Amino acid sequence: MNQRSIVYIAVFGTLWGFAEATLGNVLHLLHLPLSGSILSAIGLVIILIARVYNPVRGSTLLMSIIAASIKILSFATVKVGPFVAIIMEGFLIEIVLIITGPKRLGFLLSGVIMALYPLIQNIVVKSILFGSSFVPVILDLAKGFSEQMGYAAGWWILGLYIFAHLAIGLGAAYFSWILKKRLTAKTK
């Protein structure tokens, strides 16, 4: 890792952190649905493009530590959840990019991970807070809603919710891939 790599890590990590701190706080205050996925998608675009310019192993994880630190400083009180989520996202994408490299498969797999991570984190955190009976409660809620509606609306809504997360993550990954191709074509 050289000085140039450190500058890229600092700049892109700070950009990701400010996006999380500013836009993230606004989205959460507005209680918009899928706000976690929208923030993850923005972070994904930033870190994938950063990795194109700085293909150093560990850089994505270091960017996530910077972004998480900025995010935690943006709250009046310490909130560990967003801090851990950002670092975990950086860690998971780091693993994907080490295994696949900055190729289309790596970008798309990163999109899937970033799309599903907020869902999985939510289930894990709520299971820890409310016990392991939390997941069956959600499934019973979907089943009960479907029975009240007279058809499988609850399952369709749950499926649509998961599909929306995947579409946002894969859309961000595909956008990053197109942007990468355009940026690398201009530098050649």
HELIX and SHEET records of a PDB file:
HELIX    1   1 GLN A    3  LEU A   29  1                                  27    
HELIX    2   2 SER A   35  TYR A   53  1                                  19    
HELIX    3   3 SER A   59  LEU A   73  1                                  15    
HELIX    4   4 VAL A   80  THR A  100  1                                  21    
HELIX    5   5 ARG A  104  PHE A  130  1                                  27    
HELIX    6   6 PHE A  134  MET A  149  1                                  16    
HELIX    7   7 ALA A  153  THR A  187  1                                  35    
END                                                                             
